[in-house]
Amino acid sequence: MFAWARIKMETILNLPIENKIFYAVLVFSWTVYLWEAYLAYRQRRIYRLTMHVPQELGKIMDTDTFEKSRLYQLDKSNFSFWSGLYSETEGTLILLFGGIPFVWKVAGTVTARFGLGPEYEIFQSLSFLILATLFSAFTGLPWSIYNTFVIEEKHGFNQQTLGFFLKDAVKKFIVTQCILLPVTSLLLYIIKIGGDFFFIYAWLFTLAVSLVLVTIYADYIAPLFDKFTPLPEGELKEEIESMSKSISFPLTKVYVVEGSKRSSHSNAYFYGFFKNKRIVLFDTLLEDYSPLNKDGEPETDTLTEDKSKLKNKKQGCNNPEVLAVLGHELGHWKLGHTVKNIVISQMNSFLCFFLFAVLIGQKELFMAFGFYNSQPTLIGLMIIFQFIFSPYNEVLSFCLTVLSRRFEFQADSFARGMGRASELCSALIKLNKDNLGFPVADWLFSMWHYSHPPLLERLRALGSTKQD
């Protein structure tokens, strides 16, 4: 047996370098998948075995909501297992059967029909991108439909019709192409003409693109999909403006986005640079604006018990709770978390482009993925950023998750310093219920995946586990 193992090891060691690279990529990819599957299995055991509300959660979550959240998260976890297995298998088959060089060849055939030969590499690259994203869209569509119209529908979150969903998918694809294709063509052109220091120019270009997209997204891109309306004058707007002024947050506008036409999940965020900040609130976050509350109002008020039940099921947060949530979000800004994340992202981007410049001349990397006679720049970007950097990306992702949890605790502490600890506790409990978040997590799954601390940890840090 040991002799057989030694022979196999010698065979592997004697393989050409490109074969070693190829098999190393496959082995690492499946290792990561199996690790993720193991973590998900641990969490599914929590969903299956935790049948009753733990004693410490008794004052936070009722039995009915606890059971709904347990079943919802269990369905999501099972779906994630099968979709992840399909995705990993599809990716492996694409690599084993030369899917990437095949699509590149088809892209060359397409551009040749327009009289463009191999020397027009950028046009072939754009054709390759369109074909690859079309393939990804079509193979991912059934999974997306099942997730939306089976899982989300079953648990009461989906608000879309199939026609709206498909129209939205087509619109997203078109908008994505309108951004992706010109940005990619310019990036490839910069790499081609940039000389020895092209990685600096490529990094500066991607930095500029990211800043522009962040600036224009909510004003010009997001409104293509959702309706944004200014928050009407009133007590809530006045309180938001007053709170922003108290910490010198340069607020210019407050919007309510009609997120309820897609899902009953809720959210809030701010965006903008320098002295032009805007706050966006999902209508599902606001108790007074959520269409789900208006649709659920009783026709008569004859039964006090029924009204009480309805009140307990009411979605969203009241004004003090909304202000507490915004206090948390503004804490991210005041404590510099947004800037820190941008700096980390750009340092990582610069490092990746620098390493790309070091590795792009290695023809063995291209040969490992079936490119023996050419070394297209776009393919090099894909191979190096997606496959060669994958171990580094996994480590970085975990480190950013740990950092994100730290930032969340700090933002909670900031809101507490504003005197909104009680309201934030209440808001977190309500949002957890509205989104059917399951408050019990396996420690290893939580450590690896949760960019936000679990509910109980946040409540303890805020100094309360009791609902107002």
Sequence and secondary structure as in RCSB ss.txt:
>XXXX:A:sequence
MFAWARIKMETILNLPIENKIFYAVLVFSWTVYLWEAYLAYRQRRIYRLTMHVPQELGKIMDTDTFEKSRLYQLD
KSNFSFWSGLYSETEGTLILLFGGIPFVWKVAGTVTARFGLGPEYEIFQSLSFLILATLFSAFTGLPWSIYNTFV
IEEKHGFNQQTLGFFLKDAVKKFIVTQCILLPVTSLLLYIIKIGGDFFFIYAWLFTLAVSLVLVTIYADYIAPLF
DKFTPLPEGELKEEIESMSKSISFPLTKVYVVEGSKRSSHSNAYFYGFFKNKRIVLFDTLLEDYSPLNKDGEPET
DTLTEDKSKLKNKKQGCNNPEVLAVLGHELGHWKLGHTVKNIVISQMNSFLCFFLFAVLIGQKELFMAFGFYNSQ
PTLIGLMIIFQFIFSPYNEVLSFCLTVLSRRFEFQADSFARGMGRASELCSALIKLNKDNLGFPVADWLFSMWHY
SHPPLLERLRALGSTKQD
>XXXX:A:secstr
 HHHHHHHHHHHHTS HHHHHHHHHHHHHHHHHHHHHHHHHHHHHHHHH  S  GGGTTT  HHHHHHHHHHHHH
HHHHHHHHHHHHHHHHHHHHHTTHHHHHHHHHHHHHHTTT  TT HHHHHHHHHHHHHHHHHHHHHHHHHHIIII
IIHHTT B   HHHHHHHHHHHHHHHHHHHHHHHHHHHHHHHHSGGGHHHHHHHHHHHHHHHHHHHIIIIIGGGT
S EEE  SSHHHHHHHHHHHHTT  EEEEEEE GGGTBS   EEEE STT EEEEEEGGGBTTT HHHHHT  S 
   HHHHHHHHHH  SB HHHHHHHHHHHHHHHHTTHHHHHHHHHHHHHHHHHHHHHHHTT HHHHHHTT SS  
 HHHHHHIIIIIITHHHHHHHHHHHHHHHHHHHHHHHHHHHHTT HHHHHHHHHHHHHHTT  S   HHHHHHH 
SS  HHHHHHHHT  S  
